[in-house]
Amino acid sequence: MIDLQYTLGTIVEMKKPHPCLQRSTRFMIVKIGADIKIKCLGCGNVLMLTRDHFNHQIRKIFPTNP
């Protein structure tokens, strides 16, 4: 299993786009716990996913500036 490295504020690209008008696939991680909250960068909606579902749906993690 791949060890995914992400923290609060990390931008991730998901496999499926958000069904908003912008059809954005990029999200920002807002909360990490048993569930993970992500914010759509297109419309600003916040979604909550289980950690397993989130890890399965990630396509790419963008590096954050230190």
LOTOR-479862 format. One record per atom (N, C-alpha, C, CB): residue number from 0; residue in one letter; atom name; x, y, z. Coordinates in Angstrom, 1 decimal, decimal comma. Glycine has a CB too. Layout:
<rs>
<NUM; A; CA; <X; Y; Z>>;
...
</rs>
This chain:
<rs>
<0; M; N; <0,8; -1,2; 0,0>>;
<0; M; CA; <0,0; 0,0; 0,0>>;
<0; M; C; <0,9; 1,2; 0,0>>;
<0; M; CB; <-1,0; 0,0; 1,2>>;
<1; I; N; <0,5; 2,2; -0,8>>;
<1; I; CA; <1,3; 3,5; -0,9>>;
<1; I; C; <0,9; 4,4; 0,3>>;
<1; I; CB; <0,9; 4,2; -2,2>>;
<2; D; N; <2,0; 4,9; 0,9>>;
<2; D; CA; <1,8; 5,9; 2,0>>;
<2; D; C; <1,6; 7,3; 1,5>>;
<2; D; CB; <3,0; 5,8; 3,0>>;
<3; L; N; <0,4; 7,8; 1,6>>;
<3; L; CA; <0,1; 9,1; 1,1>>;
<3; L; C; <0,4; 10,2; 2,1>>;
<3; L; CB; <-1,4; 9,2; 0,7>>;
<4; Q; N; <1,1; 11,2; 1,7>>;
<4; Q; CA; <1,5; 12,3; 2,6>>;
<4; Q; C; <0,7; 13,5; 2,3>>;
<4; Q; CB; <3,1; 12,5; 2,5>>;
<5; Y; N; <-0,2; 13,9; 3,1>>;
<5; Y; CA; <-1,0; 15,1; 3,0>>;
<5; Y; C; <-1,3; 15,7; 4,4>>;
<5; Y; CB; <-2,3; 14,8; 2,2>>;
<6; T; N; <-1,4; 17,0; 4,4>>;
<6; T; CA; <-1,7; 17,7; 5,6>>;
<6; T; C; <-2,8; 18,7; 5,4>>;
<6; T; CB; <-0,4; 18,4; 6,2>>;
<7; L; N; <-3,2; 19,5; 6,4>>;
<7; L; CA; <-4,2; 20,5; 6,2>>;
<7; L; C; <-3,7; 21,5; 5,2>>;
<7; L; CB; <-4,5; 21,3; 7,5>>;
<8; G; N; <-4,5; 22,0; 4,3>>;
<8; G; CA; <-4,2; 23,0; 3,3>>;
<8; G; C; <-3,6; 22,4; 2,0>>;
<8; G; CB; <-3,2; 23,9; 3,8>>;
<9; T; N; <-3,4; 21,1; 1,9>>;
<9; T; CA; <-2,8; 20,4; 0,8>>;
<9; T; C; <-3,8; 20,4; -0,4>>;
<9; T; CB; <-2,3; 19,0; 1,1>>;
<10; I; N; <-3,4; 20,7; -1,6>>;
<10; I; CA; <-4,3; 20,6; -2,7>>;
<10; I; C; <-4,1; 19,3; -3,4>>;
<10; I; CB; <-3,9; 21,8; -3,8>>;
<11; V; N; <-5,3; 18,6; -3,6>>;
<11; V; CA; <-5,3; 17,3; -4,2>>;
<11; V; C; <-6,2; 17,3; -5,4>>;
<11; V; CB; <-5,8; 16,2; -3,2>>;
<12; E; N; <-5,8; 16,4; -6,4>>;
<12; E; CA; <-6,7; 16,2; -7,6>>;
<12; E; C; <-7,4; 14,8; -7,4>>;
<12; E; CB; <-5,8; 16,2; -8,9>>;
<13; M; N; <-8,7; 14,8; -7,6>>;
<13; M; CA; <-9,5; 13,6; -7,4>>;
<13; M; C; <-9,8; 13,0; -8,8>>;
<13; M; CB; <-10,8; 13,9; -6,6>>;
<14; K; N; <-10,2; 11,7; -8,8>>;
<14; K; CA; <-10,5; 11,0; -10,0>>;
<14; K; C; <-11,7; 11,6; -10,7>>;
<14; K; CB; <-10,6; 9,6; -9,8>>;
<15; K; N; <-12,7; 11,9; -9,9>>;
<15; K; CA; <-14,0; 12,4; -10,5>>;
<15; K; C; <-14,2; 13,9; -10,1>>;
<15; K; CB; <-15,2; 11,6; -9,9>>;
<16; P; N; <-14,7; 14,7; -11,1>>;
<16; P; CA; <-14,9; 16,1; -10,8>>;
<16; P; C; <-16,1; 16,3; -9,9>>;
<16; P; CB; <-15,1; 16,8; -12,1>>;
<17; H; N; <-16,1; 17,5; -9,3>>;
<17; H; CA; <-17,3; 17,9; -8,4>>;
<17; H; C; <-18,4; 18,3; -9,4>>;
<17; H; CB; <-16,9; 19,0; -7,4>>;
<18; P; N; <-19,6; 17,9; -9,1>>;
<18; P; CA; <-20,7; 18,3; -10,1>>;
<18; P; C; <-21,2; 19,7; -9,9>>;
<18; P; CB; <-21,9; 17,4; -9,8>>;
<19; C; N; <-20,3; 20,7; -9,8>>;
<19; C; CA; <-20,6; 22,1; -9,8>>;
<19; C; C; <-20,4; 22,7; -11,3>>;
<19; C; CB; <-19,7; 22,9; -8,8>>;
<20; L; N; <-20,7; 23,9; -11,5>>;
<20; L; CA; <-20,6; 24,5; -12,8>>;
<20; L; C; <-19,2; 24,4; -13,3>>;
<20; L; CB; <-21,1; 25,9; -12,8>>;
<21; Q; N; <-18,2; 24,6; -12,5>>;
<21; Q; CA; <-16,8; 24,6; -12,9>>;
<21; Q; C; <-16,2; 23,2; -13,2>>;
<21; Q; CB; <-15,9; 25,2; -11,9>>;
<22; R; N; <-16,9; 22,1; -12,7>>;
<22; R; CA; <-16,5; 20,7; -12,9>>;
<22; R; C; <-15,0; 20,5; -12,4>>;
<22; R; CB; <-16,6; 20,3; -14,4>>;
<23; S; N; <-14,7; 21,1; -11,3>>;
<23; S; CA; <-13,3; 21,1; -10,8>>;
<23; S; C; <-13,0; 19,7; -10,2>>;
<23; S; CB; <-13,1; 22,2; -9,7>>;
<24; T; N; <-11,7; 19,3; -10,4>>;
<24; T; CA; <-11,2; 18,1; -9,8>>;
<24; T; C; <-10,2; 18,4; -8,7>>;
<24; T; CB; <-10,6; 17,2; -10,9>>;
<25; R; N; <-10,0; 19,6; -8,5>>;
<25; R; CA; <-9,0; 20,0; -7,4>>;
<25; R; C; <-9,7; 20,5; -6,2>>;
<25; R; CB; <-8,1; 21,2; -8,0>>;
<26; F; N; <-9,2; 20,0; -5,1>>;
<26; F; CA; <-9,8; 20,2; -3,8>>;
<26; F; C; <-8,7; 20,5; -2,8>>;
<26; F; CB; <-10,6; 19,0; -3,3>>;
<27; M; N; <-9,0; 21,3; -1,7>>;
<27; M; CA; <-8,1; 21,6; -0,6>>;
<27; M; C; <-8,6; 20,9; 0,6>>;
<27; M; CB; <-8,0; 23,1; -0,4>>;
<28; I; N; <-7,7; 20,2; 1,3>>;
<28; I; CA; <-8,0; 19,5; 2,6>>;
<28; I; C; <-8,2; 20,5; 3,7>>;
<28; I; CB; <-6,8; 18,5; 2,9>>;
<29; V; N; <-9,4; 20,4; 4,3>>;
<29; V; CA; <-9,8; 21,4; 5,3>>;
<29; V; C; <-9,7; 20,8; 6,7>>;
<29; V; CB; <-11,2; 21,9; 5,1>>;
<30; K; N; <-10,0; 19,5; 6,8>>;
<30; K; CA; <-10,0; 18,8; 8,1>>;
<30; K; C; <-9,6; 17,3; 7,9>>;
<30; K; CB; <-11,4; 18,8; 8,8>>;
<31; I; N; <-8,7; 16,9; 8,8>>;
<31; I; CA; <-8,3; 15,5; 8,8>>;
<31; I; C; <-8,6; 14,8; 10,1>>;
<31; I; CB; <-6,7; 15,4; 8,5>>;
<32; G; N; <-9,2; 13,6; 10,0>>;
<32; G; CA; <-9,5; 12,8; 11,2>>;
<32; G; C; <-9,9; 11,4; 10,7>>;
<32; G; CB; <-10,7; 13,5; 12,0>>;
<33; A; N; <-10,9; 10,8; 11,3>>;
<33; A; CA; <-11,4; 9,5; 10,8>>;
<33; A; C; <-12,0; 9,8; 9,4>>;
<33; A; CB; <-12,4; 8,9; 11,8>>;
<34; D; N; <-12,7; 11,0; 9,3>>;
<34; D; CA; <-13,2; 11,4; 8,0>>;
<34; D; C; <-12,4; 12,6; 7,6>>;
<34; D; CB; <-14,7; 11,8; 8,2>>;
<35; I; N; <-12,4; 12,9; 6,3>>;
<35; I; CA; <-11,6; 14,0; 5,8>>;
<35; I; C; <-12,5; 14,9; 5,1>>;
<35; I; CB; <-10,5; 13,5; 4,8>>;
<36; K; N; <-12,4; 16,2; 5,4>>;
<36; K; CA; <-13,2; 17,3; 4,7>>;
<36; K; C; <-12,4; 17,9; 3,7>>;
<36; K; CB; <-13,8; 18,3; 5,8>>;
<37; I; N; <-12,9; 18,1; 2,5>>;
<37; I; CA; <-12,2; 18,7; 1,4>>;
<37; I; C; <-13,1; 19,8; 0,8>>;
<37; I; CB; <-11,9; 17,7; 0,3>>;
<38; K; N; <-12,5; 20,9; 0,4>>;
<38; K; CA; <-13,2; 22,1; -0,2>>;
<38; K; C; <-13,0; 22,1; -1,7>>;
<38; K; CB; <-12,8; 23,4; 0,6>>;
<39; C; N; <-14,0; 22,2; -2,5>>;
<39; C; CA; <-13,9; 22,3; -3,9>>;
<39; C; C; <-13,3; 23,7; -4,2>>;
<39; C; CB; <-15,3; 22,1; -4,6>>;
<40; L; N; <-12,3; 23,7; -5,1>>;
<40; L; CA; <-11,7; 25,0; -5,4>>;
<40; L; C; <-12,4; 25,7; -6,5>>;
<40; L; CB; <-10,2; 24,7; -5,9>>;
<41; G; N; <-13,4; 25,1; -7,1>>;
<41; G; CA; <-14,3; 25,7; -8,1>>;
<41; G; C; <-15,4; 26,5; -7,5>>;
<41; G; CB; <-14,8; 24,7; -9,0>>;
<42; C; N; <-16,2; 25,9; -6,6>>;
<42; C; CA; <-17,4; 26,5; -6,1>>;
<42; C; C; <-17,3; 26,8; -4,6>>;
<42; C; CB; <-18,6; 25,7; -6,3>>;
<43; G; N; <-16,4; 26,2; -3,8>>;
<43; G; CA; <-16,2; 26,4; -2,4>>;
<43; G; C; <-17,0; 25,5; -1,5>>;
<43; G; CB; <-16,6; 27,8; -2,1>>;
<44; N; N; <-17,7; 24,5; -2,1>>;
<44; N; CA; <-18,5; 23,6; -1,3>>;
<44; N; C; <-17,5; 22,7; -0,5>>;
<44; N; CB; <-19,4; 22,7; -2,1>>;
<45; V; N; <-17,9; 22,3; 0,7>>;
<45; V; CA; <-17,1; 21,4; 1,5>>;
<45; V; C; <-17,8; 20,0; 1,5>>;
<45; V; CB; <-17,0; 22,0; 3,0>>;
<46; L; N; <-17,0; 19,0; 1,3>>;
<46; L; CA; <-17,5; 17,6; 1,2>>;
<46; L; C; <-16,8; 16,8; 2,3>>;
<46; L; CB; <-17,2; 17,0; -0,2>>;
<47; M; N; <-17,4; 15,8; 2,9>>;
<47; M; CA; <-16,8; 14,9; 3,9>>;
<47; M; C; <-16,8; 13,5; 3,3>>;
<47; M; CB; <-17,6; 15,0; 5,2>>;
<48; L; N; <-15,6; 12,9; 3,3>>;
<48; L; CA; <-15,4; 11,6; 2,8>>;
<48; L; C; <-14,7; 10,8; 3,9>>;
<48; L; CB; <-14,5; 11,6; 1,5>>;
<49; T; N; <-15,0; 9,4; 3,9>>;
<49; T; CA; <-14,2; 8,6; 4,8>>;
<49; T; C; <-12,8; 8,5; 4,3>>;
<49; T; CB; <-14,8; 7,2; 4,9>>;
<50; R; N; <-11,8; 8,2; 5,2>>;
<50; R; CA; <-10,4; 8,2; 4,9>>;
<50; R; C; <-10,2; 7,2; 3,8>>;
<50; R; CB; <-9,5; 7,9; 6,1>>;
<51; D; N; <-10,8; 6,0; 3,9>>;
<51; D; CA; <-10,6; 5,0; 2,8>>;
<51; D; C; <-11,1; 5,4; 1,5>>;
<51; D; CB; <-11,3; 3,7; 3,3>>;
<52; H; N; <-12,2; 6,0; 1,4>>;
<52; H; CA; <-12,8; 6,5; 0,1>>;
<52; H; C; <-11,9; 7,6; -0,4>>;
<52; H; CB; <-14,3; 7,0; 0,3>>;
<53; F; N; <-11,5; 8,5; 0,4>>;
<53; F; CA; <-10,6; 9,6; 0,0>>;
<53; F; C; <-9,3; 9,1; -0,6>>;
<53; F; CB; <-10,3; 10,5; 1,2>>;
<54; N; N; <-8,7; 8,2; 0,1>>;
<54; N; CA; <-7,4; 7,6; -0,4>>;
<54; N; C; <-7,6; 6,9; -1,7>>;
<54; N; CB; <-6,8; 6,7; 0,7>>;
<55; H; N; <-8,7; 6,3; -1,9>>;
<55; H; CA; <-9,0; 5,6; -3,1>>;
<55; H; C; <-9,2; 6,5; -4,3>>;
<55; H; CB; <-10,2; 4,6; -3,0>>;
<56; Q; N; <-9,8; 7,7; -4,0>>;
<56; Q; CA; <-10,2; 8,6; -5,1>>;
<56; Q; C; <-9,1; 9,6; -5,4>>;
<56; Q; CB; <-11,4; 9,4; -4,6>>;
<57; I; N; <-8,0; 9,7; -4,7>>;
<57; I; CA; <-6,9; 10,6; -5,0>>;
<57; I; C; <-6,2; 10,2; -6,3>>;
<57; I; CB; <-5,9; 10,7; -3,9>>;
<58; R; N; <-6,0; 11,2; -7,2>>;
<58; R; CA; <-5,2; 11,0; -8,4>>;
<58; R; C; <-3,8; 11,6; -8,2>>;
<58; R; CB; <-5,9; 11,5; -9,6>>;
<59; K; N; <-3,7; 12,8; -7,6>>;
<59; K; CA; <-2,5; 13,5; -7,5>>;
<59; K; C; <-2,5; 14,4; -6,3>>;
<59; K; CB; <-2,2; 14,3; -8,8>>;
<60; I; N; <-1,3; 14,5; -5,6>>;
<60; I; CA; <-1,2; 15,4; -4,5>>;
<60; I; C; <-0,2; 16,5; -5,0>>;
<60; I; CB; <-0,7; 14,7; -3,2>>;
<61; F; N; <-0,6; 17,7; -4,9>>;
<61; F; CA; <0,3; 18,8; -5,3>>;
<61; F; C; <1,2; 19,2; -4,1>>;
<61; F; CB; <-0,5; 20,0; -5,8>>;
<62; P; N; <2,5; 19,4; -4,3>>;
<62; P; CA; <3,4; 19,8; -3,2>>;
<62; P; C; <3,0; 21,2; -2,7>>;
<62; P; CB; <4,8; 19,7; -3,7>>;
<63; T; N; <3,2; 21,3; -1,3>>;
<63; T; CA; <2,9; 22,6; -0,7>>;
<63; T; C; <4,3; 23,3; -0,5>>;
<63; T; CB; <2,2; 22,4; 0,6>>;
<64; N; N; <4,3; 24,6; -0,5>>;
<64; N; CA; <5,5; 25,3; -0,2>>;
<64; N; C; <5,8; 25,4; 1,3>>;
<64; N; CB; <5,4; 26,8; -0,8>>;
<65; P; N; <7,0; 25,1; 1,7>>;
<65; P; CA; <7,3; 25,1; 3,1>>;
<65; P; C; <7,3; 26,5; 3,7>>;
<65; P; CB; <8,6; 24,4; 3,4>>;
</rs>
